[in-house]
Amino acid sequence: MIILKITMNVILEKQKELVQTLLSMMGPTEKASGCLGCTLYCDMEDKNLLMFLGEWQTRKDLDHHLGSDIFSVLLGTKSLLHEPHVIQIYTIHQTEGMETTHASLRNKPKQAKTTIE
């Protein structure tokens, strides 16, 4: 799996325009070959900090998306930002789910009880 993470520090007055643009891109992006999904996040402490996260089956699928018209629209939003997009690509070789958490909790050593008098 390939993860595309795009961080954007939006100009306050341009936030609505940027969010509308990103939301309009999500449907076509999710329908693209190899796209496993995409999500838009907003930082709770800094409302002007947005993150677009996309998941792709293969690097080839992502590369095709990076060359698409829809991705060009995203890059065209740079005039709405304080600074250029920060783009990071992660290659995930293995994922684990809740079963791993449960297994870790079952194997956790028990702590001795402490009594305070």
C-alpha positions as CSV (number, residue, x, y, z in Angstrom):
1,M,0.0,0.0,0.0
2,I,1.1,3.5,-0.8
3,I,0.1,6.5,1.3
4,L,0.0,10.1,-0.1
5,K,0.0,12.8,2.6
6,I,-0.4,16.4,1.6
7,T,-0.2,19.1,4.3
8,M,-1.5,22.5,3.5
9,N,-1.3,25.7,5.6
10,V,-4.2,27.7,4.2
11,I,-4.7,31.4,4.2
12,L,-7.6,32.1,6.6
13,E,-9.7,34.0,4.1
14,K,-9.2,31.2,1.5
15,Q,-10.0,28.2,3.7
16,K,-13.6,27.7,2.4
17,E,-12.4,27.9,-1.2
18,L,-9.7,25.4,-0.6
19,V,-12.0,23.0,1.3
20,Q,-14.6,23.2,-1.5
21,T,-12.0,22.4,-4.1
22,L,-10.6,19.5,-2.2
23,L,-14.0,18.0,-1.5
24,S,-14.9,18.3,-5.2
25,M,-11.8,16.3,-6.0
26,M,-12.4,13.5,-3.6
27,G,-15.2,11.7,-5.5
28,P,-13.2,11.4,-8.8
29,T,-10.0,10.5,-6.9
30,E,-11.8,7.7,-5.0
31,K,-13.1,6.3,-8.3
32,A,-9.6,6.3,-9.8
33,S,-8.0,2.9,-10.5
34,G,-6.1,1.6,-7.5
35,C,-7.4,4.2,-5.0
36,L,-8.4,2.6,-1.7
37,G,-9.8,5.9,-0.3
38,C,-9.0,9.4,0.6
39,T,-9.8,11.7,3.5
40,L,-9.4,15.4,4.4
41,Y,-8.4,16.3,8.0
42,C,-8.3,19.6,9.8
43,D,-5.9,20.2,12.7
44,M,-7.9,20.8,15.9
45,E,-5.4,23.3,17.3
46,D,-4.7,25.1,14.1
47,K,-7.8,25.3,11.9
48,N,-5.7,26.6,9.0
49,L,-3.7,23.4,8.8
50,L,-5.3,20.8,6.5
51,M,-4.1,17.3,5.6
52,F,-5.2,15.3,2.6
53,L,-4.5,11.6,2.9
54,G,-4.9,9.1,0.0
55,E,-4.3,5.4,0.0
56,W,-3.3,3.6,-3.2
57,Q,-2.8,-0.1,-4.0
58,T,0.5,0.3,-5.9
59,R,3.0,3.0,-6.7
60,K,2.0,2.7,-10.3
61,D,-1.6,3.6,-9.4
62,L,-0.3,6.6,-7.4
63,D,2.0,7.7,-10.2
64,H,-0.9,7.7,-12.6
65,H,-2.9,9.9,-10.2
66,L,0.0,12.3,-9.8
67,G,0.0,12.8,-13.5
68,S,-3.8,13.3,-13.7
69,D,-5.8,16.5,-14.3
70,I,-7.5,16.2,-10.9
71,F,-4.1,16.2,-9.1
72,S,-3.1,19.3,-11.2
73,V,-6.1,21.0,-9.7
74,L,-4.8,20.3,-6.2
75,L,-1.4,21.7,-7.1
76,G,-3.1,24.7,-8.5
77,T,-4.4,25.7,-5.0
78,K,-0.9,26.9,-4.0
79,S,-2.1,30.6,-4.2
80,L,-4.5,29.7,-1.3
81,L,-1.7,28.7,1.0
82,H,0.8,30.5,3.2
83,E,3.5,28.1,2.0
84,P,3.8,25.4,-0.7
85,H,2.1,22.0,-0.2
86,V,4.2,19.6,1.8
87,I,3.9,16.2,0.0
88,Q,5.0,13.0,1.5
89,I,4.7,9.5,0.1
90,Y,4.9,6.4,2.3
91,T,5.3,2.8,1.2
92,I,3.6,0.4,3.6
93,H,4.8,-3.2,3.5
94,Q,2.6,-4.6,6.2
95,T,-0.4,-3.4,8.2
96,E,-1.9,-4.8,11.3
97,G,-5.3,-4.2,12.9
98,M,-7.1,-4.4,16.2
99,E,-6.2,-8.1,16.7
100,T,-2.6,-6.9,17.3
101,T,-3.7,-4.6,20.0
102,H,-5.8,-7.3,21.7
103,A,-2.8,-9.7,21.5
104,S,-0.5,-7.1,23.1
105,L,-3.0,-6.5,25.9
106,R,-3.3,-10.2,26.6
107,N,0.5,-10.5,26.8
108,K,1.0,-7.4,29.0
109,P,2.6,-8.2,32.4
110,K,0.3,-7.7,35.3
111,Q,1.3,-4.8,37.6
112,A,1.5,-5.3,41.4
113,K,-1.1,-3.5,43.4
114,T,0.1,-0.6,45.4
115,T,-1.6,0.3,48.7
116,I,-1.2,3.8,50.1
117,E,-1.9,4.1,53.8
